[in-house]
Each structure stands twice: as structure tokens, then as C-alpha cells.
């Protein structure tokens, strides 16, 4: 999942795993960057070049929202998609010279939109089917991309197919083969900036991915790949790049830059470690940051060992922004040295989409539009997710019902006798399933992640702990104080996708109480839940494997597991019934209270 564990407002203000890929790990790319279009001075002593950066594109090619079947729109006037970013890239190359510009991405490329799902599951990529992101990024002439955690959502085989279609390396110095502990992907690449009349400038690009993959995609990578920390691997490879004679060392990290982790102590490695890499690993000039979906145009960290400043930038996500790193260098005794560097972000909403990318991928886009608009049934009333973060609403009951039905159908006889609970998060406040015809996009807009389903066993005491952990999502609001929904949620940097409600039990969340004592009147079938009572809990794989750091669930016994995506199970549910009726759903029966008095 896109993982934004930091407080955005505060932070931004402050500023088959082996084989050929392993054999090629660390291989140096010696193809010179394209020569600049302008005539240089003879024997130059200074030179400049730029590295352009994107991140968390999540398969946004065009400025389009597949969930609403309309051009993308938000309150800030942003656009999305690499088609617009491509125009900015062309402008940068024209202004600075082809040979003075490199283009790099920081990961999360092949998951995140209906287009991504279509080419992973409906018409999977392969010899005859190219991934639209590979087509677009090849056309834009990317030089390298880091692996993101969402690259692994569809399994290693799909990732390898995507890799084979890219004309640039996917880098992951901390993505290792589980058996050999050797790199499963290329750790780095070296690009040459051609300087006529002077030595080439050698730019080492090191890619680092997120250690959280070991949790979030455990089902896809367990026993196949391991993911050590970013600091640990950077300490290994940055000196190697310097030893290779790199004049500039540039990192592309699918990791945020505030030192936090959303998974608590489930892993020994930090999730958002780009600032720690800059601080603890000498020899780095700049870092393109990803993963946390924020805009940080320019941020400086001082390396503790050398006292040198490391420049960092994160260009938001989805193609909202393009980072531009500008480097100034001087030639001293035959070696180039960085004398100046700066970073900024550019907004693609000021330009049109690249017509060449439109021509290449319009047909793919239209296939996906047709797919998402496929009717699957009807709905008896409008179901909205607008208030799902603070009210028990039927649209969430829909998710819970599908999860419980699916898990029940796969339980053993003994486990089927246990009481059933479902937990699920309100992924989208804009989700809406209209009365009347229901399409695939209506359901996809509600369940936006490619999660699969588990049934895990928790005791009543553990379930209470689980719900208490979820309740820290709310700011404390003393009794008698007006509750403002605009400021009620997302306490503790606990984002909507991290907050679970539960069905199959009834309970109150008293927001007047301090964290850890908010769950009141927890009952099942009208009776108080006993500490030793055992439940089967329907839960997605992300949470079941430790995502967001919920207590007990990762270590709990497994009663059921499936490779079927929950979104597809929801589509199948509507298709089978023909009609979506809230009267058929198991109600969650939870509410917010203040000192025992209902808030809404």
C-alpha cells in the first residue's frame, strides 16, 4: 500500500529470483549520455547537468481517473500521469541539452490504477502484451528506476516480465536472493555525461527499495527474497561506486525521509530511512526520495562523518510533480568535483500530454475504460464512503460481508463452528456505489488495493487489543466538546488505510477517553466478549502479515488463506446476486461516543 506514516503538514513545512539479473548485478552501464546540442568551449573546466526524478507513478499514464471515468480532478488543480511529465522532460532536454539530462524513478510503477490491474490480471503482460508503463518509460528514455514495494504485489514472475520489457535497469541493492544473499536485481548503474575536450562525468546511480516488502508481500517473497536495511546496503555500495571512479553518487530510494516505520518493531529495519542514509553513509551527493506520497522540493541533510550536505527531494506521486536536480562541477587534476547542487519540483499541470505517448497508449487506455465500465449488477440505494471514517455505513458492511462469506466457505469443520469477525479499512472517502447499475469501477473505487484474504484466529482479549490499536486513529475529544470531523481523524499519523473497523461484534469507541481505554461494550451475539473466546477474523493479507503494526494478528494461527483478490471477490458477489442490497449485509454495529453518549 502507499505508506505515508509521517505527518505531512509538519514535515513539508520543515522543508524466479536468480539468473541473469543476479549475474548482471552491479554491472556498469558505460553507454554515454547523448551529446548536448550546443557547441561547448574547448577543454572546459566547468560543466553542469541535471537529473530529473519521478516517483510513485502507480501506473498513471494519462490524466484520467478510472474510478470516476473522467479526467482527473482535485481541489488543488493537480494533473496526473507520465504523459504530461514527458512534456516537461522534453522541455528540460531541449533547454539544457540532451547529453546533460538523466531521468530516474524511485519506484512503485506497476500497481495502483485499474490500468495496472488490467495488465496484471485481465490481460497479463508477456511476450505479446507490453506493460503501458514500460512503453511510456522506454519512450521517455528513463536511465534507471528503483524497485518500489508495490512492484511485488502481483508476484515476482510479473515483476520479472515487466523488467524484461524495460530498456532501463530496475535497481534494488537491498533486494537479495534469499538463498545466496546476492543481489536479485542490479544494485546500481553508472552513466557517463560526455564532456567534449574533457573526461566524462561518471554518475553512479544506486537503487534501494523498502524493507517492508518482507511483511507487506510476504506471500510473494517469503523464501525467495530478503530485504535488508537501506543504510546497511548503502554503506556497502556507495564506497564501491566511488572506487569505480564515480564523480557523482546519486541514490534513488523507495523510502521516505523522516526515520519512521508504520510496522512498529515487526522488522529490524527502518521503513522511511532516506534521511538516515544521507546522515550515516558518506559519499552521497543527492537522493531522490519516494514511497510517502508527499512533495518535498528540496531538503538538506548533513552527513555526520564528512560534514557534507546531501540534497534530497521527493516529487509527490502519480506524476503530480517532476523533481529537477541541477549539479555544477569543476575539473580538478583530471577529476570532476561537485561545486554546487540544488533541487526543485515542477508542476506538469502547466503543459499538455505528450502526443507521442498518447499515440502509443491510447488503445490500451480505451481497453481499460471499457473494462471498468462493465456492468456487474445493480444496487438498491446509493452507498457512499464519505462518512465511513467516523460512522458505521453500509458501504463498509459490503466489504465485511464479502470477507466473512469468503472465509466461512473455506474453513474446516471445527473452525467453522467459531464465531466470525471481519476487519477492514475505509480506503477511500470519495468511494460511491450508485443506486441502479453497478460497474467494475464502482467497486474498484471502494477497494483500491490488490489485497488477498486471510482468516486468522484471535482471542477476545486480542481482538480488544486490535480494536484499541485502531482507535488511536481518533484525536481525543473531551466530553462536552464539539466534535469536528475535519480534525477528528488521523491522529498519530494513522492514515485512513491503516484504520480498521470490525463486523461480527458490536462496540463503542469513546473518544473522550485516552488511548488504550476507548473500546467499550464489546459484545458478540448480545453477550460480552470473553477474553478467552476464540474468533476467526477475516482480514486482508497486508494486515495479516503485519502491515500497520497491529498487535497479535501477524503471529496468529491461520484458519484460511486465498490468492483471490478481495476486490474481485466483491465483483463476484454482486455478479452472483445480481443486486446489491444493504439489507443483506452483516452490520458492524459500532459507534463513536463521548463519555458514553453517541456522537452522531
N, C-alpha and C positions, 0 to 999 in steps of 0.2 A: 504494500500500500504506500501511496505517497505519504511520507512520515515527517510531519512538521512539529517536532517536540519543543521547539523554542518559542518564547514569547515574541512574536513577530514585531509588535509595535516597539517594545523596548529595544530589541536587538537592532532593528533597522535604523532607529534613531541614533544609536551609538555608532552608527557608521555612515555419451561417449566422450570421455573427457581427455583421453590421451591422444597420441598420434602426431599428426603433422604440426598441430598447434603447439604441442609441447616441444617438439624438435626445433620449432622456429622461435621459441620463447627467447626474448632478448635480442633477436636478430636485428641488426642495424639497417634501417632503410637509408640508402645512400642516393636516392633519386633527388637531384637538385630541385628546389622550388623553381617555378617558372621565372624567367628573366624579366626584370622590370621593363616597362615600355618606354622609359625615358633614358636618355644618354647620361651615364654617370661621369663624374670627374675622374681623371686618370689617377691611379694609386690613391684612392680615398683613404682618409684616416678616421672618418666617422661614417656611421651608417644607421639607418632606422628600419624597423619592420614592426608588423603588428600580428598579434594572434587574436582571432575572433572566436568567441565561445558561445555555445548554446548548452542548455541542459534540460532534463526532464521534459522532453518533447512529447512523450507519451502518445506517439503516433498521430499527432495533429499535423496533417499535411496542409489542409485548406482552412480558411477562416469560416469554419462551419461547426454547428452544434448538432450532432446526430440525435441527441435526446429530444431536442425541440424541433428538429427538421427545418432549421432556419439558420441564417448567418449568425455567427457568434456575436453575442452582445453582453456587456456588463456595465455597471454603473460608472466605471472609470474610463470607458471608451477604449478598452484594450482590444486588440485583434489577436488571433491565434494562428499557428501553422507555419511550417517551414517555407511555404510558397512565398509569403511576404518577407520572411527573413532572408530568403535567397536574393531578393532585390537589394536589400541592404548590403549583403555580401558583395554583390556585383559592384555596387557603388564604392565600397571600400577598396576593392581591387582596382577599379578604374582611377580612383583618386591617388592611390599610393603606389600602384604598380603591381602587376601580377606576382612578381617574384618577391614582394615584400609583405605578403599576407599568407598566414596559415589559418586553417579553420579546424576547430576542435569541439567535441561534445563531451559532456560529463555524465551521460548515462540516463537510463530509463527511456528507451527508444521504442520498444516493440509492444508495449501494453498501454492501455489507458483510454482508448476510444472504441466505438463499435467497428471502426475500420481495422483496428488491431485484432479484435476478436474474430472478425470475419476471416482474416488471412492466417489465423492460428487454428481455427476450429471449423469454420464453414467451408472454406476453400483453401486448405493449408498450403503454405509456401513449399516449394520443391523445385525440381528441375524445370518445370514448365510454368510455375507460378512464382513471380517475384514479389517480394515484400515491398509495398509502396514506399516505406521509409528507406529501404536500400536504394531504390530507384532515385528518390529525391536527393538523398545524401550523396550518392555517387555523382549525380548531375551537378551538385553544388561543390564537388571536389573536396570533401572533408579529408583531412590528413590523419585523423585519429579520433577515437571515441572511447571513453571509459565504459566499463560494464556497469549498469545500474542493477539494483536488486530486482526490479520488475522484469529484467531480461530473462529471469529464471522462472517466471510464473507459468509458462507453457511447457516447461521441461527443457533439459539440456539438448535434446535432439532438435527441437525447434530453434533454439538459440544457435546451434551449430549450422543449421540451414541458413539462418539469417547471416551469420558470419561469412559463410561461403559466397553469399551474394554481394557482400560489401567490398568495394575496391579501396578500403582503408582498414587498418587493424582495429579490432576491439581489444582494449588493453585492460589487464587486471593483474597487477603484480601480487595481490593478495588473494587471488583465486587459484587454489592449488589442487592438484590431484590428490585425493585422499590417501592413496596407497603409497605413492612415490614422494609426495610433498614437493613435487616440482611444479612449475607454473603450468596451468591448464590452458592459459591464454598468453599471448605475448605480454610481458610486463611493460615494455617500453618500445618506442621507436625514435629514431634520430633523423631529423630533417635538416637539409642544408639550404641556407639562404645564400644564393650566388651573389658575390660582390665582385664585379669585373675589376681586375687590376689589384685585387687583394684576396687574402684567404677567405674561403667560405665561412659563414657563421654557422656553427653547428648547434642545433636546438634539440635537446633531449626532452622528450615528452613521456612522462611516466604516468600510467593509469592505475588508480586504486578504486576498489569497489567497497561495498558496505558489509561489514561482518554480520549484520543482522540477517543476511540471506540464510545463514545456517539455521535460524529459527523460522523465519517467515516462509521459506520454501524448503523446509526440512524434508517434505515428502519427495521433492525432486532432486535434492542434492545429497541427502544422507548416504554415507558410504562411498560417495563418488567424488565430492569436492569438500574442501575445508577453506575457511576464510579467516586467516589471522588478522591482527590489527593493522591499521594504516601506518601508525608510527613505526611499528616493528619492521614492516616491509620497506617503508621509505628509507629507513636507516640502512637497509641492505642495498637498495638500488640507486639512491642518489649519489653515493660515492662512486658507484660503478659508472654512472653517466659522466661524472667529472673525469674519471680515469680514461674514458673513451675520448676525452678532449672536447666535451660539450662546453660551449661558451655560455649558453643559457640553459638552465634546467627549469622546465615548466611541468607542473603537475595538473592532471585533471582528475578530480576526486568526487566520487559519488558519495559525499559525506558532508554534512553541514559543518558550521564553524563556531559552535558555542560549547563544545565539550560535553553535551548531554547525551543521554540514551533513553529511548522510550521503553526499553525492555528491562529496566532495572538491572539486577545482577545476574540475569539469566545467561549472559555471556561475559567473558573476561575482557572484552574489547569494546571500546567506545564507539557508539553509533555515529556521532557528529564530531569528527576528530580533525577536520582540516586546520583549525586554529592550533591544535596540539602538534600537528605535523610541522606547521610553519615555525612554531616556537621551539620544538625539540630536535629538529633534523636540520643540520647546517647544509648550506649549499643550494638552497632553493631560491629561485628568483620570483616566481609567481605561481598562484594556484587558481584554477577555475573550479569553483565550488558548485555542488549540486545537491539534490535529494530533499531539501527542506522547503522548496517552493516559496522562496522569498526573493526580493530584489535587494541586493547589496551592491551598489555600483562600484564602490572602492573601499577597501578595508585593509589596514596595515597591521601586521604582527611582527614584533621584533624577536629575532632568533636569540635565545638565551646564551648560546655558545659563542656566536660571532658578533652579536650586536647589530647585524644587518637586518634591514627591513624586508619583509616578504609581503608582496602585494597580492591580495585576494579579491575576487569578485564573483558574485552569483547572479545570473541573469534571469531570475524568476523561474518560470516554467512555461510549457506549452507553446513556446515561440513568442511569448509576451515581449521579451527583450533579447537583444544581442549585446554581449559584452565585447568591448574593444580594449585589448591590452596594447599599449604603444611602448616600444622599447627603443632607447637610444644607446648606441655603443661607440666606443673608441678603440682604435687599434694600438696596442702597446706591445712592442717587442714580438710582433708576429701573432699575438693573441688578442681576440676581441674581449672587451670588458664592458659590462653594462654600466652606464653612467646615469641613466635616467629611466624611469618607468612610471606609467600612470594607467589608470583604468576608468572606464565609463560604460554606461549602458545606453543603447539606442532603442527607440520605440518603433517597431515596424508598422504601427498603425498610420504612419505618415506616407506609406508607399503602397503601390499596387502589388498584387501577386505576380510572381514571375510567370510570364505566359508560356515559357518552355516547360516548366513543371506542370502547369495546368494542362498542356497538351499531352504530356506523358502519362498523367494520372487521372484525368477526368473520367475515363471509362471505369477505372477501379472505384472511384468515389461514387459514381452513379450506381454501380452494383451494390454497394453498401447501403446507399439511400433506399434502394428498392427493398433490400433485405430487412432493414429496420422498420420499414413501413408495412411489413407483412402483418395482416390482422391475425390474431390468435384466439379471439373470443370477445366477450362483451363484459361490461361492468354495470351493476345496478345503480351505482351512485358515484359521484366524484370522490376520489380518495387523494388527500393532499398530505405531503410531508412537512408543510410549513411550520407546524407546531409540534412535530414529533420529538423535539429535543426537550420538551417540558410537559408534554401531555401524552396520555395513552390514546393513540389514534389508530383507526382501523388499518391504515396502510402498513403500519408496523406489524399488526396482527397477521397480515397476509404473509409476511416473511416467516414469522413464528409458526404459522400453521403448516407451511410447506416444509420447514425444517423438521418439525415434530412428526409429520406424516411420513417423511422420507426415512428418518431414523427408525421409527417404530417398525416400518416394513422390513428393516434389515436386522432386527435384534434377535438374539437367541431366545428360546422359550423362557429361560429363567430371567433374563434381563428385561424381557417384555412385560414381566409382572411388576417391575419397578415403576414408580411414578416418573413422569416425563416433564422436563423443563426445557425451554428454548431460550437462548440469549442471542441478541442481535443488536446492531448499532444503526442509528439513523444517518446513513451515509450522505444523504442529500436533502437539504431543506427546500430545494426547488422541485423535488420529485412530485409528480401528479399523475394519477391514473384517472382518466376522464370517465364520466358516465357515457355509456354507449360502447362503440367499438374500441377494443384494446389491441395495440400493436406491440411488436417486439421492443420498439424504442421506449414505449411507456414503462415497460418492466425493466429494461436496461437502465433507464434513468433513475429508477429506485435502487437497484442493486448494481452499483457501478464497478465492483471489483470481481475478479475471476476466482473467487474463493470456492473451495470444495467443503464437504460436510463431514463432521465427526459426531459421534455420540460418546461422551466421557462421563465417568461416574464421580459424583461429588456427594459428600455427606451434607446434612442440613447445616452443620456448623461451617463447612467450607463454602456452601452456597451463600450463606450470610456474609462471610468474608468477601466473597466475589462481588456481591451487590454493594457492600460498603466501599469497596475499591472503586466501583463505578460511580458511586455517589459523590466522590471528591470532584466530579465534573462540575458541581454547582458551587458557586460562591455562597458563603454563609450569609443569611439574611435574617436578622433577629425578628422575633415576633412583634407585630405591630408596625413593622417597616414595610412600605410598599415594595412589591416585587416588580422589577423591571426586566422583562425578558431580554432586552438588549444587552444587559450586563450580568445576567444570571448565570450563564453557562461558560464553559471553557476555563474554569479555574484550574490552577496548577499546570497550565499549558496542556490541558487534557482536551484534545480536539474531538469533534463530533464522531469521527470514525472509531475513536477509542472508547466511546461511551456505550455500554450495553444496557438494554432493558431486558426484562425476563417475562416469559409467558409460562403458564402452568402453575404459578404460585401468585398470591396476592401480597402486596406490601406497600408501605408508605415510605417516602423519603422526606424526613423532617429537616428542611434546610435551615431551620433556626438552630439546630444542634451542631456541635463541632464535628469535624470529620472523624469517622470511626465509630460514631454512635447514631447514625442517621436512619438506619433501616429499622422500621417499626412495624409491628403487626404482620410479621411474615407468616403466612399460612398456606396450607395446601389442602384443598378439598374441605375448606371451612375449619380446619384444625391447625393449631400452631405447629410449625415445623420443628421437629425434634433434632437435636444436634447429631444423633447417630442415624437418623433416617437417610437412606441412600436414594439418590436420584440419578437418572440418565439425563445428561444435559446435551441438547443439540447445539452445536457450536461450530463456527467456521474454522478452517484449518489454520488461518493466520492466528486466531486467538488460541486455538487448541495447542499450538506449538510454542506459545509464549509471547506472541505479539501483544504489545502494550503493557506487558508486565503484570497481568492479572495473577492473583495468588492461586495456587493449587492446580490449576487447570492443565498446565504443561505436564505435570507428573502424574495426573490422574489416569486410572485404568481406562483402556479403550473398549467400548462396547460396540462401536460401529465406526466404519470409515468408508469413504467413497471417493472416486476420482471425478464424479459428476459435479459440474459447477452448479452452485446454488441458483444462479440466475437462470440457467437452463431448466432446472427443476421447477422454478416458478413459472416459466413459459409453458412447460409440460403440464403443470397443474391447471392453468387456465385453459389450455387446449383440450385437456381431457374432460373438464367440467363444462366447457363451453361458455360459462358465465361466472364472473367473479362477484360473489355476494358476501358482504361483511358479516351477515348473519351466520355464515358457515365457519367463521374464524373462531379459534380459541382466544378469548380476550385475555389481555395481560393483567388487567386489574391492578395497576399501580398508580399512585398519585403523589404529587408534592404537597407537603403540609408545612405549616409553621406552628410549632408548639401544639401539634395535633389537629390544627384547623386546616382544612383543604385550601390550597392557594387558588386553584382555578375551578 
